[in-house]
Amino acid sequence: MAQAGHVQGVDDEIFVGMLGTMAERQLFRTSTVSSGYGRAVTIPAPHRSGGEPTPPAADPVAIRACLSPRLVAEFDAEWERTLEQAKASKDLVGVHKLLNKWRHVAYGEMRDPGSYFRVLAKAEQIMQTGENPTAGSFEDMQALIRERLGR
Amino acid sequence: MYRIVPDATVSDQVAALPDDALAAYAEVLDVLQLTPWHGEPQRADNPDAEVRRWHFGPGLAGQVVYLILEDRQEVHLLLVQWLT
């Protein structure tokens, strides 16, 4: 049984993978980690293509590998709760929704570490003050969409 | 009807969406003005939370995270993402 927030056995190693031509040489960083689900796995760290990160697969181990320890704990808690609900309902829709949500969280953290909690902090600020001091224009956004879509 | 208030950062995120995602995003905006509570809560352990999300587009690769201020009838857009 997984333990929420339990991350152990992290054993990073770095090696240079030789692929194809010299131009295709890439630096890989792999991690052997406790998956949190009763087995240790070795997974490639999320790689970057042309400097841009690639979203993790819709897989709990791949997603966890992209998260900070604090977010791993949050993911694990949701994962456990969702699996229990799925076992009771025999319906996997909730599992798919959770994985999709966390793919976005992981991708956001890869592109902009700390973004998940900054968004929540912004929401808290707006709730407390009743306004967003960095609000943009909805009309400008609509104009951009109309222009792009030719409407 | 709820008033949509995007964060300034969202404008850049929307501008970066591919065309097919943008069309789906535009439909989400229409929905959020009417029934924002139909989105999923961002925190599964707090189903009534004001911070919610809505997935959109092919493969549900898009996600909008937003805050509902019910007393003001406002929906604050906080984040728009697209999994490339």
gemmi code that builds the backbone of each chain (N, CA, C; Angstrom):
import gemmi

chains = {
    "A": [
        ("MET", (0.848, -1.187, 0.000), (0.000, 0.000, 0.000), (0.880, 1.232, 0.000)),
        ("ALA", (0.535, 2.160, -0.818), (1.324, 3.388, -0.896), (1.119, 4.220, 0.356)),
        ("GLN", (2.130, 4.970, 0.681), (2.019, 5.903, 1.781), (2.061, 7.311, 1.222)),
        ("ALA", (1.061, 8.104, 1.594), (0.989, 9.457, 1.078), (2.243, 10.229, 1.460)),
        ("GLY", (2.800, 10.880, 0.493), (3.936, 11.745, 0.744), (5.227, 11.013, 1.019)),
        ("HIS", (5.249, 9.727, 0.789), (6.439, 8.944, 1.108), (7.295, 8.784, -0.129)),
        ("VAL", (8.434, 9.407, -0.129), (9.352, 9.290, -1.251), (10.675, 8.806, -0.704)),
        ("GLN", (11.148, 7.722, -1.228), (12.399, 7.200, -0.710), (13.187, 6.549, -1.832)),
        ("GLY", (14.444, 6.319, -1.530), (15.264, 5.563, -2.470), (15.625, 6.317, -3.728)),
        ("VAL", (15.622, 7.616, -3.645), (15.972, 8.368, -4.831), (17.458, 8.195, -5.101)),
        ("ASP", (17.765, 7.743, -6.247), (19.150, 7.461, -6.598), (19.393, 7.977, -8.006)),
        ("ASP", (19.778, 9.222, -8.072), (19.955, 9.834, -9.381), (21.290, 9.458, -9.987)),
        ("GLU", (21.289, 9.299, -11.228), (22.535, 9.123, -11.931), (22.449, 9.853, -13.246)),
        ("ILE", (23.575, 10.338, -13.655), (23.605, 11.081, -14.900), (24.540, 10.379, -15.858)),
        ("PHE", (24.101, 10.221, -17.034), (24.981, 9.646, -18.037), (24.665, 10.273, -19.381)),
        ("VAL", (25.626, 10.141, -20.239), (25.436, 10.698, -21.569), (25.012, 9.588, -22.499)),
        ("GLY", (23.895, 9.756, -23.099), (23.400, 8.777, -24.050), (23.854, 9.140, -25.449)),
        ("MET", (24.405, 8.170, -26.105), (24.881, 8.417, -27.460), (23.841, 7.921, -28.442)),
        ("LEU", (23.221, 8.805, -29.115), (22.191, 8.434, -30.062), (22.527, 8.993, -31.426)),
        ("GLY", (22.568, 8.129, -32.394), (22.696, 8.567, -33.760), (23.912, 9.447, -33.993)),
        ("THR", (23.689, 10.529, -34.670), (24.778, 11.416, -35.037), (25.231, 12.228, -33.842)),
        ("MET", (26.354, 12.891, -34.049), (26.856, 13.743, -32.981), (25.811, 14.787, -32.584)),
        ("ALA", (25.099, 15.272, -33.598), (24.108, 16.313, -33.318), (22.962, 15.794, -32.480)),
        ("GLU", (22.796, 14.470, -32.467), (21.677, 13.901, -31.729), (22.075, 13.467, -30.331)),
        ("ARG", (23.336, 13.727, -29.976), (23.741, 13.368, -28.622), (22.915, 14.162, -27.622)),
        ("GLN", (22.464, 13.462, -26.639), (21.657, 14.139, -25.640), (22.119, 13.732, -24.258)),
        ("LEU", (21.960, 14.622, -23.350), (22.265, 14.337, -21.960), (20.998, 13.832, -21.293)),
        ("PHE", (21.082, 12.640, -20.738), (19.928, 12.064, -20.075), (20.146, 12.063, -18.567)),
        ("ARG", (19.087, 12.263, -17.860), (19.127, 12.167, -16.413), (18.036, 11.176, -16.029)),
        ("THR", (18.450, 10.107, -15.419), (17.455, 9.117, -15.030), (17.403, 9.027, -13.518)),
        ("SER", (16.295, 8.536, -13.022), (16.132, 8.385, -11.591), (15.585, 7.016, -11.294)),
        ("THR", (16.179, 6.361, -10.312), (15.594, 5.138, -9.799), (14.880, 5.531, -8.521)),
        ("VAL", (13.592, 5.406, -8.530), (12.815, 5.919, -7.413), (11.853, 4.860, -6.909)),
        ("SER", (11.480, 5.027, -5.660), (10.353, 4.269, -5.161), (9.124, 4.844, -5.825)),
        ("SER", (8.379, 4.006, -6.504), (7.205, 4.508, -7.195), (6.111, 4.882, -6.210)),
        ("GLY", (6.238, 4.405, -4.981), (5.173, 4.640, -4.026), (4.082, 3.599, -4.144)),
        ("TYR", (4.227, 2.698, -5.095), (3.201, 1.696, -5.308), (3.771, 0.293, -5.235)),
        ("GLY", (4.756, 0.128, -4.341), (5.236, -1.201, -4.046), (6.328, -1.709, -4.946)),
        ("ARG", (6.901, -0.847, -5.776), (7.972, -1.304, -6.636), (8.867, -0.116, -6.950)),
        ("ALA", (10.128, -0.445, -7.186), (11.051, 0.599, -7.601), (11.116, 0.606, -9.114)),
        ("VAL", (11.170, 1.750, -9.689), (11.204, 1.846, -11.141), (12.275, 2.831, -11.553)),
        ("THR", (12.809, 2.606, -12.722), (13.741, 3.563, -13.308), (13.052, 4.234, -14.472)),
        ("ILE", (12.990, 5.523, -14.402), (12.278, 6.258, -15.438), (13.167, 7.373, -15.942)),
        ("PRO", (13.055, 7.688, -17.207), (13.786, 8.849, -17.702), (13.134, 10.110, -17.171)),
        ("ALA", (13.956, 11.065, -16.799), (13.393, 12.344, -16.396), (12.733, 12.981, -17.609)),
        ("PRO", (11.723, 13.832, -17.361), (11.082, 14.491, -18.485), (12.124, 15.185, -19.346)),
        ("HIS", (12.084, 14.936, -20.616), (13.114, 15.515, -21.462), (12.612, 16.782, -22.136)),
        ("ARG", (13.542, 17.527, -22.621), (13.225, 18.770, -23.286), (13.599, 18.653, -24.746)),
        ("SER", (12.705, 19.085, -25.574), (12.954, 19.104, -26.995), (13.083, 20.558, -27.412)),
        ("GLY", (14.283, 20.948, -27.783), (14.503, 22.333, -28.163), (14.274, 23.268, -26.988)),
        ("GLY", (14.544, 22.788, -25.779), (14.399, 23.638, -24.603), (13.037, 23.566, -23.960)),
        ("GLU", (12.062, 22.994, -24.649), (10.716, 22.903, -24.091), (10.496, 21.541, -23.450)),
        ("PRO", (9.951, 21.506, -22.232), (9.681, 20.210, -21.610), (8.538, 19.483, -22.306)),
        ("THR", (8.527, 18.190, -22.164), (7.470, 17.360, -22.723), (6.562, 16.893, -21.593)),
        ("PRO", (5.244, 16.990, -21.751), (4.356, 16.545, -20.680), (4.566, 15.065, -20.363)),
        ("PRO", (4.426, 14.691, -19.096), (4.550, 13.275, -18.759), (3.365, 12.492, -19.301)),
        ("ALA", (3.553, 11.182, -19.427), (2.439, 10.322, -19.829), (1.373, 10.313, -18.735)),
        ("ALA", (0.194, 9.834, -19.107), (-0.893, 9.728, -18.130), (-0.667, 8.504, -17.267)),
        ("ASP", (0.371, 8.570, -16.495), (0.827, 7.441, -15.693), (1.287, 7.989, -14.336)),
        ("PRO", (0.841, 7.388, -13.248), (1.164, 7.964, -11.935), (2.655, 8.043, -11.648)),
        ("VAL", (3.412, 7.049, -12.090), (4.855, 7.071, -11.813), (5.536, 8.191, -12.609)),
        ("ALA", (5.154, 8.315, -13.872), (5.735, 9.372, -14.703), (5.373, 10.754, -14.163)),
        ("ILE", (4.151, 10.898, -13.712), (3.712, 12.189, -13.182), (4.451, 12.520, -11.887)),
        ("ARG", (4.537, 11.542, -10.989), (5.201, 11.789, -9.700), (6.648, 12.236, -9.888)),
        ("ALA", (7.276, 11.704, -10.936), (8.686, 12.029, -11.169), (8.893, 13.504, -11.510)),
        ("CYS", (7.822, 14.177, -11.891), (7.931, 15.589, -12.293), (7.574, 16.544, -11.158)),
        ("LEU", (7.157, 16.000, -10.028), (6.605, 16.842, -8.963), (7.583, 17.040, -7.820)),
        ("SER", (7.430, 18.156, -7.137), (8.178, 18.405, -5.913), (7.642, 17.476, -4.821)),
        ("PRO", (8.433, 17.256, -3.757), (7.955, 16.378, -2.676), (6.604, 16.803, -2.107)),
        ("ARG", (6.403, 18.093, -2.004), (5.126, 18.576, -1.467), (3.972, 18.207, -2.390)),
        ("LEU", (4.197, 18.349, -3.686), (3.148, 18.001, -4.632), (2.982, 16.487, -4.757)),
        ("VAL", (4.072, 15.751, -4.599), (3.957, 14.288, -4.591), (3.019, 13.845, -3.470)),
        ("ALA", (3.170, 14.464, -2.307), (2.300, 14.113, -1.178), (0.841, 14.404, -1.516)),
        ("GLU", (0.625, 15.524, -2.184), (-0.750, 15.887, -2.551), (-1.288, 14.924, -3.612)),
        ("PHE", (-0.433, 14.600, -4.576), (-0.848, 13.649, -5.613), (-1.200, 12.304, -4.985)),
        ("ASP", (-0.337, 11.810, -4.111), (-0.563, 10.499, -3.502), (-1.882, 10.450, -2.732)),
        ("ALA", (-2.171, 11.528, -2.016), (-3.417, 11.560, -1.247), (-4.618, 11.486, -2.193)),
        ("GLU", (-4.564, 12.244, -3.274), (-5.673, 12.219, -4.236), (-5.750, 10.872, -4.941)),
        ("TRP", (-4.588, 10.334, -5.255), (-4.542, 9.040, -5.951), (-5.188, 7.956, -5.103)),
        ("GLU", (-4.830, 7.904, -3.831), (-5.393, 6.898, -2.942), (-6.906, 7.049, -2.824)),
        ("ARG", (-7.332, 8.292, -2.651), (-8.773, 8.542, -2.490), (-9.521, 8.163, -3.767)),
        ("THR", (-8.955, 8.520, -4.902), (-9.618, 8.231, -6.177), (-9.671, 6.735, -6.456)),
        ("LEU", (-8.605, 6.022, -6.132), (-8.615, 4.574, -6.330), (-9.657, 3.899, -5.450)),
        ("GLU", (-9.787, 4.366, -4.230), (-10.800, 3.793, -3.344), (-12.198, 4.011, -3.928)),
        ("GLN", (-12.413, 5.221, -4.454), (-13.718, 5.504, -5.056), (-13.945, 4.636, -6.289)),
        ("ALA", (-12.886, 4.425, -7.069), (-13.014, 3.613, -8.281), (-13.305, 2.155, -7.928)),
        ("LYS", (-12.659, 1.683, -6.863), (-12.912, 0.299, -6.447), (-14.371, 0.119, -6.039)),
        ("ALA", (-14.885, 1.118, -5.362), (-16.269, 1.016, -4.888), (-17.274, 1.157, -6.030)),
        ("SER", (-16.967, 2.044, -6.972), (-17.936, 2.337, -8.035), (-17.721, 1.492, -9.289)),
        ("LYS", (-16.552, 0.848, -9.390), (-16.154, 0.109, -10.612), (-16.104, 1.038, -11.818)),
        ("ASP", (-15.857, 2.305, -11.574), (-15.833, 3.309, -12.640), (-14.471, 4.010, -12.622)),
        ("LEU", (-13.782, 3.976, -13.769), (-12.429, 4.539, -13.833), (-12.398, 5.986, -14.313)),
        ("VAL", (-13.559, 6.578, -14.518), (-13.582, 7.953, -15.024), (-12.814, 8.891, -14.089)),
        ("GLY", (-13.019, 8.708, -12.796), (-12.334, 9.568, -11.834), (-10.824, 9.431, -11.909)),
        ("VAL", (-10.349, 8.223, -12.180), (-8.900, 7.992, -12.297), (-8.352, 8.736, -13.514)),
        ("HIS", (-9.075, 8.639, -14.633), (-8.625, 9.336, -15.841), (-8.618, 10.852, -15.629)),
        ("LYS", (-9.635, 11.349, -14.953), (-9.693, 12.790, -14.689), (-8.531, 13.223, -13.803)),
        ("LEU", (-8.242, 12.424, -12.802), (-7.141, 12.763, -11.902), (-5.813, 12.793, -12.655)),
        ("LEU", (-5.589, 11.782, -13.483), (-4.325, 11.735, -14.226), (-4.213, 12.915, -15.183)),
        ("ASN", (-5.319, 13.292, -15.805), (-5.274, 14.438, -16.716), (-4.985, 15.726, -15.952)),
        ("LYS", (-5.629, 15.884, -14.810), (-5.359, 17.068, -13.990), (-3.878, 17.138, -13.626)),
        ("TRP", (-3.341, 16.022, -13.170), (-1.966, 16.036, -12.682), (-0.940, 16.079, -13.799)),
        ("ARG", (-1.309, 15.644, -14.984), (-0.413, 15.871, -16.132), (-0.232, 17.372, -16.343)),
        ("HIS", (-1.333, 18.108, -16.228), (-1.246, 19.560, -16.385), (-0.427, 20.184, -15.250)),
        ("VAL", (-0.662, 19.717, -14.040), (0.113, 20.250, -12.909), (1.599, 19.989, -13.132)),
        ("ALA", (1.918, 18.748, -13.506), (3.326, 18.373, -13.696), (3.960, 19.192, -14.820)),
        ("TYR", (3.225, 19.331, -15.904), (3.743, 20.110, -17.034), (3.975, 21.565, -16.623)),
        ("GLY", (3.032, 22.118, -15.863), (3.194, 23.484, -15.378), (4.411, 23.638, -14.490)),
        ("GLU", (4.637, 22.643, -13.644), (5.798, 22.703, -12.745), (7.103, 22.554, -13.516)),
        ("MET", (7.067, 21.771, -14.591), (8.273, 21.611, -15.404), (8.621, 22.913, -16.109)),
        ("ARG", (7.604, 23.594, -16.583), (7.838, 24.851, -17.311), (8.095, 26.014, -16.372)),
        ("ASP", (7.429, 25.987, -15.219), (7.496, 27.117, -14.306), (7.360, 26.591, -12.871)),
        ("PRO", (8.473, 26.139, -12.300), (8.403, 25.539, -10.958), (7.745, 26.469, -9.931)),
        ("GLY", (6.847, 25.890, -9.152), (6.141, 26.671, -8.132), (4.843, 27.277, -8.631)),
        ("SER", (4.544, 27.062, -9.919), (3.368, 27.719, -10.502), (2.066, 27.239, -9.867)),
        ("TYR", (2.020, 25.974, -9.484), (0.777, 25.428, -8.907), (0.374, 26.205, -7.649)),
        ("PHE", (1.337, 26.395, -6.760), (1.007, 27.079, -5.509), (0.869, 28.587, -5.709)),
        ("ARG", (1.545, 29.131, -6.729), (1.361, 30.557, -7.015), (-0.059, 30.831, -7.505)),
        ("VAL", (-0.599, 29.926, -8.292), (-1.979, 30.095, -8.762), (-2.940, 30.049, -7.570)),
        ("LEU", (-2.709, 29.105, -6.666), (-3.581, 29.023, -5.486), (-3.425, 30.264, -4.606)),
        ("ALA", (-2.204, 30.789, -4.509), (-1.985, 32.005, -3.718), (-2.684, 33.200, -4.365)),
        ("LYS", (-2.651, 33.247, -5.679), (-3.363, 34.322, -6.381), (-4.864, 34.230, -6.120)),
        ("ALA", (-5.393, 33.027, -6.150), (-6.817, 32.841, -5.873), (-7.149, 33.306, -4.456)),
        ("GLU", (-6.289, 32.976, -3.515), (-6.513, 33.381, -2.133), (-6.512, 34.906, -2.017)),
        ("GLN", (-5.582, 35.540, -2.715), (-5.496, 37.000, -2.696), (-6.778, 37.628, -3.249)),
        ("ILE", (-7.274, 37.080, -4.340), (-8.492, 37.624, -4.953), (-9.685, 37.416, -4.032)),
        ("MET", (-9.748, 36.259, -3.374), (-10.866, 36.000, -2.463), (-10.849, 36.970, -1.289)),
        ("GLN", (-9.650, 37.307, -0.814), (-9.545, 38.174, 0.358), (-9.812, 39.637, 0.019)),
        ("THR", (-9.366, 40.056, -1.152), (-9.489, 41.479, -1.499), (-10.675, 41.764, -2.407)),
        ("GLY", (-11.194, 40.730, -3.058), (-12.321, 40.926, -3.962), (-11.924, 41.402, -5.341)),
        ("GLU", (-10.630, 41.513, -5.564), (-10.199, 41.931, -6.898), (-8.812, 41.401, -7.212)),
        ("ASN", (-8.527, 41.378, -8.507), (-7.206, 40.947, -8.963), (-6.426, 42.171, -9.436)),
        ("PRO", (-5.369, 42.553, -8.725), (-4.617, 43.752, -9.123), (-3.890, 43.593, -10.449)),
        ("THR", (-3.752, 42.367, -10.912), (-3.085, 42.151, -12.204), (-4.075, 41.623, -13.246)),
        ("ALA", (-5.319, 42.060, -13.127), (-6.329, 41.608, -14.078), (-6.070, 42.184, -15.455)),
        ("GLY", (-6.395, 41.400, -16.458), (-6.313, 41.861, -17.833), (-7.705, 42.187, -18.350)),
        ("SER", (-7.781, 42.406, -19.635), (-9.045, 42.785, -20.255), (-9.679, 41.585, -20.952)),
        ("PHE", (-10.924, 41.275, -20.558), (-11.639, 40.189, -21.215), (-11.989, 40.582, -22.649)),
        ("GLU", (-12.279, 41.864, -22.839), (-12.621, 42.328, -24.186), (-11.425, 42.152, -25.136)),
        ("ASP", (-10.243, 42.453, -24.630), (-9.048, 42.261, -25.469), (-8.846, 40.785, -25.801)),
        ("MET", (-9.119, 39.934, -24.813), (-8.976, 38.499, -25.058), (-9.978, 38.029, -26.107)),
        ("GLN", (-11.196, 38.505, -26.007), (-12.207, 38.123, -26.997), (-11.825, 38.619, -28.396)),
        ("ALA", (-11.261, 39.828, -28.439), (-10.844, 40.383, -29.735), (-9.736, 39.534, -30.353)),
        ("LEU", (-8.822, 39.082, -29.498), (-7.730, 38.225, -29.978), (-8.296, 36.924, -30.545)),
        ("ILE", (-9.250, 36.349, -29.843), (-9.841, 35.084, -30.290), (-10.583, 35.279, -31.612)),
        ("ARG", (-11.338, 36.351, -31.695), (-12.086, 36.620, -32.951), (-11.126, 36.794, -34.120)),
        ("GLU", (-10.057, 37.505, -33.862), (-9.088, 37.760, -34.938), (-8.439, 36.447, -35.400)),
        ("ARG", (-8.043, 35.626, -34.430), (-7.381, 34.363, -34.760), (-8.323, 33.405, -35.489)),
        ("LEU", (-9.574, 33.380, -35.041), (-10.514, 32.409, -35.608), (-11.281, 32.964, -36.795)),
        ("GLY", (-11.037, 34.233, -37.120), (-11.696, 34.826, -38.270), (-13.190, 35.001, -38.083)),
        ("ARG", (-13.583, 35.267, -36.851), (-15.021, 35.441, -36.584), (-15.422, 36.910, -36.583)),
    ],
    "B": [
        ("MET", (-25.643, 35.907, -15.090), (-24.479, 35.669, -15.946), (-23.214, 36.176, -15.251)),
        ("TYR", (-22.198, 35.363, -15.278), (-20.951, 35.713, -14.599), (-20.064, 36.562, -15.521)),
        ("ARG", (-19.356, 37.492, -14.866), (-18.399, 38.318, -15.611), (-17.035, 37.633, -15.588)),
        ("ILE", (-16.420, 37.540, -16.752), (-15.108, 36.904, -16.848), (-14.014, 37.958, -16.630)),
        ("VAL", (-13.087, 37.644, -15.708), (-11.961, 38.541, -15.423), (-10.666, 37.732, -15.573)),
        ("PRO", (-9.972, 37.904, -16.684), (-8.726, 37.124, -16.864), (-7.554, 37.788, -16.154)),
        ("ASP", (-6.685, 36.978, -15.586), (-5.416, 37.511, -15.105), (-4.592, 37.928, -16.328)),
        ("ALA", (-3.739, 38.930, -16.134), (-2.951, 39.426, -17.269), (-2.097, 38.326, -17.889)),
        ("THR", (-1.636, 37.402, -17.070), (-0.797, 36.327, -17.601), (-1.577, 35.390, -18.518)),
        ("VAL", (-2.884, 35.341, -18.318), (-3.707, 34.423, -19.114), (-3.747, 34.852, -20.583)),
        ("SER", (-3.670, 36.138, -20.815), (-3.724, 36.615, -22.201), (-2.601, 36.012, -23.038)),
        ("ASP", (-1.418, 35.992, -22.478), (-0.284, 35.393, -23.199), (-0.489, 33.894, -23.380)),
        ("GLN", (-1.043, 33.261, -22.362), (-1.283, 31.820, -22.452), (-2.317, 31.508, -23.530)),
        ("VAL", (-3.330, 32.351, -23.646), (-4.354, 32.149, -24.670), (-3.763, 32.400, -26.053)),
        ("ALA", (-2.935, 33.419, -26.156), (-2.323, 33.734, -27.446), (-1.455, 32.586, -27.949)),
        ("ALA", (-0.935, 31.790, -27.020), (-0.050, 30.681, -27.395), (-0.825, 29.421, -27.780)),
        ("LEU", (-2.139, 29.405, -27.602), (-2.912, 28.204, -27.938), (-2.939, 27.986, -29.441)),
        ("PRO", (-2.855, 26.729, -29.892), (-3.060, 26.446, -31.320), (-4.509, 26.719, -31.697)),
        ("ASP", (-4.769, 26.858, -32.991), (-6.092, 27.275, -33.443), (-7.213, 26.339, -32.998)),
        ("ASP", (-6.969, 25.014, -33.122), (-8.051, 24.101, -32.747), (-8.340, 24.163, -31.246)),
        ("ALA", (-7.310, 24.430, -30.475), (-7.514, 24.589, -29.035), (-8.215, 25.902, -28.736)),
        ("LEU", (-7.914, 26.917, -29.522), (-8.501, 28.228, -29.276), (-10.021, 28.189, -29.473)),
        ("ALA", (-10.462, 27.464, -30.490), (-11.901, 27.358, -30.720), (-12.591, 26.680, -29.540)),
        ("ALA", (-11.969, 25.632, -29.039), (-12.544, 24.932, -27.877), (-12.502, 25.822, -26.638)),
        ("TYR", (-11.444, 26.586, -26.516), (-11.328, 27.506, -25.376), (-12.445, 28.559, -25.417)),
        ("ALA", (-12.724, 29.060, -26.619), (-13.789, 30.054, -26.762), (-15.125, 29.489, -26.295)),
        ("GLU", (-15.358, 28.218, -26.552), (-16.598, 27.585, -26.095), (-16.624, 27.485, -24.568)),
        ("VAL", (-15.470, 27.213, -23.987), (-15.395, 27.141, -22.525), (-15.761, 28.490, -21.912)),
        ("LEU", (-15.302, 29.566, -22.517), (-15.623, 30.899, -21.988), (-17.136, 31.119, -21.971)),
        ("ASP", (-17.799, 30.651, -23.027), (-19.257, 30.791, -23.062), (-19.901, 30.036, -21.907)),
        ("VAL", (-19.389, 28.838, -21.646), (-19.954, 28.018, -20.570), (-19.680, 28.644, -19.202)),
        ("LEU", (-18.466, 29.145, -19.030), (-18.095, 29.688, -17.719), (-18.917, 30.917, -17.347)),
        ("GLN", (-19.413, 31.600, -18.345), (-20.257, 32.764, -18.047), (-21.623, 32.343, -17.527)),
        ("LEU", (-21.976, 31.092, -17.751), (-23.304, 30.607, -17.356), (-23.244, 29.623, -16.189)),
        ("THR", (-22.378, 28.631, -16.289), (-22.382, 27.556, -15.287), (-20.959, 27.207, -14.822)),
        ("PRO", (-20.274, 28.160, -14.216), (-18.876, 27.874, -13.825), (-18.746, 26.784, -12.764)),
        ("TRP", (-19.795, 26.579, -11.968), (-19.709, 25.572, -10.909), (-19.704, 24.151, -11.463)),
        ("HIS", (-19.997, 23.994, -12.749), (-19.972, 22.656, -13.336), (-18.556, 22.152, -13.566)),
        ("GLY", (-17.566, 23.007, -13.400), (-16.185, 22.560, -13.523), (-15.782, 21.691, -12.343)),
        ("GLU", (-14.698, 20.985, -12.516), (-14.182, 20.115, -11.455), (-13.474, 20.967, -10.398)),
        ("PRO", (-13.630, 20.635, -9.111), (-12.855, 21.352, -8.089), (-11.366, 21.072, -8.260)),
        ("GLN", (-10.550, 22.077, -8.069), (-9.114, 21.875, -8.244), (-8.557, 20.958, -7.172)),
        ("ARG", (-9.131, 21.011, -5.991), (-8.731, 20.108, -4.918), (-9.840, 19.085, -4.722)),
        ("ALA", (-9.520, 17.822, -4.940), (-10.540, 16.777, -4.882), (-11.132, 16.636, -3.487)),
        ("ASP", (-10.370, 17.039, -2.449), (-10.876, 16.890, -1.082), (-11.757, 18.062, -0.674)),
        ("ASN", (-12.019, 18.961, -1.600), (-12.875, 20.106, -1.301), (-13.791, 20.364, -2.490)),
        ("PRO", (-14.822, 19.533, -2.629), (-15.651, 19.597, -3.836), (-16.409, 20.909, -4.013)),
        ("ASP", (-16.570, 21.665, -2.934), (-17.310, 22.929, -3.043), (-16.374, 24.126, -3.213)),
        ("ALA", (-15.109, 23.880, -3.425), (-14.120, 24.958, -3.496), (-14.402, 25.901, -4.665)),
        ("GLU", (-14.034, 27.144, -4.450), (-14.239, 28.154, -5.493), (-13.220, 28.055, -6.610)),
        ("VAL", (-12.083, 27.421, -6.349), (-11.069, 27.239, -7.406), (-11.391, 25.938, -8.144)),
        ("ARG", (-11.635, 26.068, -9.426), (-12.073, 24.921, -10.214), (-11.319, 24.873, -11.541)),
        ("ARG", (-11.527, 23.814, -12.278), (-10.835, 23.675, -13.555), (-11.794, 23.104, -14.603)),
        ("TRP", (-11.443, 23.363, -15.854), (-12.246, 22.852, -16.963), (-11.279, 22.411, -18.054)),
        ("HIS", (-11.385, 21.166, -18.450), (-10.527, 20.675, -19.532), (-11.235, 20.865, -20.867)),
        ("PHE", (-10.452, 21.065, -21.907), (-11.051, 21.325, -23.207), (-10.114, 20.878, -24.326)),
        ("GLY", (-10.714, 20.839, -25.515), (-9.924, 20.590, -26.722), (-9.666, 19.123, -26.994)),
        ("PRO", (-9.053, 18.853, -28.144), (-8.734, 17.463, -28.516), (-7.899, 16.773, -27.441)),
        ("GLY", (-8.334, 15.586, -27.051), (-7.615, 14.840, -26.021), (-7.660, 15.485, -24.654)),
        ("LEU", (-8.535, 16.465, -24.510), (-8.607, 17.234, -23.250), (-7.230, 17.748, -22.843)),
        ("ALA", (-6.487, 18.184, -23.852), (-5.131, 18.673, -23.596), (-5.118, 20.085, -23.030)),
        ("GLY", (-6.259, 20.738, -23.076), (-6.326, 22.090, -22.520), (-6.934, 22.099, -21.138)),
        ("GLN", (-6.518, 23.069, -20.353), (-7.078, 23.210, -19.005), (-7.155, 24.691, -18.641)),
        ("VAL", (-8.312, 25.074, -18.125), (-8.485, 26.402, -17.548), (-8.659, 26.223, -16.046)),
        ("VAL", (-7.893, 26.970, -15.266), (-8.077, 26.994, -13.820), (-8.638, 28.370, -13.466)),
        ("TYR", (-9.712, 28.387, -12.688), (-10.386, 29.653, -12.432), (-10.954, 29.692, -11.022)),
        ("LEU", (-11.268, 30.909, -10.612), (-11.834, 31.159, -9.286), (-13.209, 31.793, -9.463)),
        ("ILE", (-14.172, 31.296, -8.708), (-15.518, 31.869, -8.751), (-15.723, 32.763, -7.533)),
        ("LEU", (-16.065, 34.012, -7.774), (-16.514, 34.895, -6.691), (-18.028, 35.000, -6.819)),
        ("GLU", (-18.709, 34.155, -6.077), (-20.148, 34.030, -6.255), (-20.883, 35.333, -5.910)),
        ("ASP", (-20.457, 35.999, -4.835), (-21.174, 37.212, -4.433), (-21.032, 38.328, -5.467)),
        ("ARG", (-19.960, 38.304, -6.212), (-19.752, 39.304, -7.262), (-20.160, 38.795, -8.634)),
        ("GLN", (-20.522, 37.542, -8.691), (-20.860, 36.924, -9.989), (-19.707, 37.102, -10.990)),
        ("GLU", (-18.494, 36.766, -10.493), (-17.312, 36.882, -11.327), (-16.580, 35.548, -11.425)),
        ("VAL", (-15.983, 35.326, -12.568), (-15.106, 34.178, -12.775), (-13.726, 34.723, -13.142)),
        ("HIS", (-12.760, 34.500, -12.269), (-11.399, 34.977, -12.506), (-10.568, 33.860, -13.125)),
        ("LEU", (-10.121, 34.097, -14.336), (-9.273, 33.118, -15.018), (-7.854, 33.243, -14.477)),
        ("LEU", (-7.321, 32.121, -13.984), (-6.006, 32.147, -13.338), (-4.917, 31.507, -14.190)),
        ("LEU", (-5.288, 30.516, -14.972), (-4.276, 29.767, -15.718), (-4.930, 29.062, -16.903)),
        ("VAL", (-4.305, 29.156, -18.045), (-4.727, 28.386, -19.218), (-3.519, 27.598, -19.695)),
        ("GLN", (-3.685, 26.293, -19.823), (-2.572, 25.422, -20.210), (-2.955, 24.583, -21.415)),
        ("TRP", (-1.950, 24.235, -22.159), (-2.131, 23.321, -23.288), (-0.955, 22.359, -23.318)),
        ("LEU", (-1.235, 21.076, -23.291), (-0.171, 20.071, -23.322), (0.279, 19.884, -24.763)),
        ("THR", (1.456, 20.326, -25.058), (1.945, 20.239, -26.431), (2.593, 18.891, -26.679)),
    ],
}
model = gemmi.Model(1)
for chain_id, residues in chains.items():
    chain = gemmi.Chain(chain_id)
    for i, (resn, *xyz) in enumerate(residues, 1):
        res = gemmi.Residue()
        res.name, res.seqid = resn, gemmi.SeqId(i, " ")
        for name, pos in zip(("N", "CA", "C"), xyz):
            atom = gemmi.Atom()
            atom.name, atom.element = name, gemmi.Element(name[0])
            atom.pos, atom.b_iso = gemmi.Position(*pos), 0.0
            res.add_atom(atom)
        chain.add_residue(res)
    model.add_chain(chain)
structure = gemmi.Structure()
structure.add_model(model)
structure.setup_entities()
